[in-house]
Amino acid sequence: MQSFLKGAVKNIEMKKDIHPEYKDVIFQDTSADIAFLTKSTMSSSDTMKWTDGNEYPVVKVEVSSASHPFFTGKKLFVDTAGRVEKFNKKYKSK
């Protein structure tokens, strides 16, 4: 099998400039009031200074592992007031 692969494998280069930038980003859980620094391709115009003194883009999320009932074992009410009304107003039959 090794001889088969040896003949079939060629030098293949990835296309350049088609992949999003992979960088450090702060995700802030608004319901649990917690933030964590990780790498992501997401971006944001909001920035925040982290504990290391550097400033990073901030992506705000409503649910993370810090607030999700599966990970916390507690029931949590996520405030979705207005979302249903907004949906109904937008898609209501005329």
C-alpha positions as CSV (number, residue, x, y, z in Angstrom):
1,M,0.0,0.0,0.0
2,Q,2.9,2.3,0.7
3,S,4.0,2.1,-2.9
4,F,0.5,3.0,-4.1
5,L,0.4,6.1,-1.9
6,K,3.9,7.1,-2.9
7,G,2.9,7.4,-6.5
8,A,-0.4,9.1,-5.8
9,V,0.7,11.8,-3.5
10,K,1.8,15.0,-5.2
11,N,2.8,18.4,-3.8
12,I,-0.5,20.2,-3.4
13,E,-0.5,23.8,-2.2
14,M,-3.4,25.4,-0.5
15,K,-5.0,28.4,-2.1
16,K,-3.7,31.7,-0.6
17,D,-5.8,34.5,0.8
18,I,-9.1,32.6,1.0
19,H,-9.1,31.6,4.7
20,P,-10.3,34.0,7.4
21,E,-7.8,35.3,9.9
22,Y,-7.5,33.1,13.0
23,K,-6.8,35.3,16.0
24,D,-7.2,35.8,19.7
25,V,-10.8,36.9,20.6
26,I,-12.6,37.5,24.0
27,F,-16.0,35.9,24.2
28,Q,-18.2,37.6,26.9
29,D,-21.2,35.7,28.2
30,T,-23.7,38.4,29.1
31,S,-26.0,36.2,31.1
32,A,-23.2,34.8,33.4
33,D,-21.0,37.9,33.4
34,I,-17.9,35.9,32.5
35,A,-15.4,36.3,29.7
36,F,-12.8,34.0,28.2
37,L,-10.0,34.4,25.8
38,T,-9.7,31.9,22.9
39,K,-8.8,31.8,19.2
40,S,-11.5,32.3,16.6
41,T,-12.2,33.6,13.1
42,M,-15.0,35.8,14.4
43,S,-14.4,39.5,14.6
44,S,-15.9,42.5,16.3
45,S,-15.4,46.3,16.3
46,D,-15.7,46.2,20.2
47,T,-12.5,45.7,22.1
48,M,-11.6,44.9,25.7
49,K,-8.3,44.9,27.6
50,W,-7.5,41.4,28.9
51,T,-5.6,40.5,32.1
52,D,-2.3,40.3,30.1
53,G,-2.6,44.0,29.3
54,N,-3.4,43.4,25.6
55,E,-6.5,44.6,23.9
56,Y,-8.6,42.0,21.9
57,P,-11.9,42.1,20.0
58,V,-14.9,41.2,22.1
59,V,-17.8,38.9,20.9
60,K,-20.8,39.0,23.2
61,V,-22.8,35.8,23.5
62,E,-25.9,35.0,25.5
63,V,-25.1,31.4,26.4
64,S,-21.7,29.7,27.0
65,S,-20.6,26.7,29.1
66,A,-20.7,29.0,32.1
67,S,-24.4,29.6,31.8
68,H,-25.8,26.7,29.8
69,P,-28.0,24.4,31.9
70,F,-26.3,21.2,30.6
71,F,-23.0,22.3,32.0
72,T,-24.2,24.1,35.1
73,G,-26.9,21.6,36.1
74,K,-29.2,24.6,36.9
75,K,-32.2,25.9,35.0
76,L,-31.6,29.3,33.6
77,F,-34.1,31.7,32.1
78,V,-32.6,33.5,29.1
79,D,-34.4,36.8,28.5
80,T,-35.8,36.6,25.0
81,A,-38.4,39.3,25.5
82,G,-39.3,40.9,22.2
83,R,-37.8,38.3,20.0
84,V,-41.1,36.4,19.5
85,E,-43.0,39.7,19.0
86,K,-40.4,40.9,16.5
87,F,-40.7,37.6,14.6
88,N,-44.5,37.7,14.5
89,K,-44.5,41.3,13.4
90,K,-42.1,40.6,10.6
91,Y,-43.7,37.4,9.3
92,K,-47.4,38.0,10.2
93,S,-49.8,37.1,7.5
94,K,-51.4,40.2,5.9
